[in-house]
Amino acid sequence: MIGLYFQWMYPFILLISIIFIVLASWYKFNYCKPIVYYFSLTSCLEYRTLNGHYKLVLWILRILFLMLLAMIMAKPQLIDIKSHIEVEGIDIMLVMDLSGSMQCFDDLQDRRTRIEVEKKEAITFIDKRENDPIGIVIFANDALSRCPLTLDKKLLKNIVQDLNIGVINSDGTLLSVGIAMAANRLKHSKATTKIMIVLTDGAPSKHDIDWKEAVEIAKKFGIKIYTIGIGNEEGGYLTMQPWGLVPCGVQLNKSLLQSIAQETGGRFFEAKKPSDMKIIYQTIDTLEKTSYQTDLFTQRYDIYIPFLLMALLLIGIELYLVSTIWFGL
């Protein structure tokens, strides 16, 4: 057993169960009165009279059984401390554009909208960064921190999947505000490397803050920004009834996104069509790797069997007692 230590995988379940058992026991002893039977021929039942110790024994057996069930639900484990390993990871904020122009598409052969491509590739990226804390900021005419840094990849993917145009006011593009908000989420990060992936398809709105101010905030906290421009300088297409395809009318500000990336030591990528987005995320995934020590173990041993056997033994003892020694009591 050298090199192993014990833990409960779900200790909160054990705690809640113990509290429930204690409260139920207190209620039973204070408010539940024993059933009293009255017989006219009590002398005929004298041979059945015993003291009440058997009730206490049965009650203890049942309490122990419930405690063992609680322990099984809490999933007892042995952890091999020798399996402590180094993993690669960084702190990442995804800054995602939800402005109205994200309803456009850029490839007549692949008419998925920009937001559909944005969501799909973001989910793929989240899956790949298994050990990286990731957060999400969305922006359009407003900016909103949708999720702080977390390792809960299922939660992140659900949030991304639920993003749609109209979640926030879509009539605008507050790019710099979104960058500043994401930087604020990363400022307390203790990770050696902090990056921001900013994805947008248009130029900032007139009432956005100066992009240089947002970049200075990011640089202050040591954040590297990767910018992804969706579409091209001519704009994309929008399907409108009854006219069919119409020009999207939103032009990509490549020079601005290049400046933001260069100022922070990042890179600018241009996604002119949906297939480009996948390559871009793969490139960022390759570029950003850093090693650090974390509490990750490869060897975990579930040991619920002994607890289950003890629970079954207690059930057997109780059944034996009530079926033989204390039968009919």
Protein Blocks (a to p, Z undefined) as FASTA:
>chain_A
ZZiacddfblmlmmmmmmmmmmmmmmmmmmmccdddddfklmlmmmmpccfklmmmmmmm
mmmmmmmmmmmmnopadddfklpccdddddddddddfbfklmpcfbfklccdfklmmmmm
mmmmmmmmmmbccddddddfbccdfbdcdfblklmmmmmmmpcehjaccbbcdfklmmmm
mmmmmmmpcbfbdcdddddfbdcdfkbccfklmmmmmmmnopacddddehjfkopadddd
fklpadekiacdfklmmmmmmmnopacdddfbfklmmmmmmmmmmmmgcdddddddfbdc
dfklmmmmmmmmmmmmmmmmmmmmmgoZZ
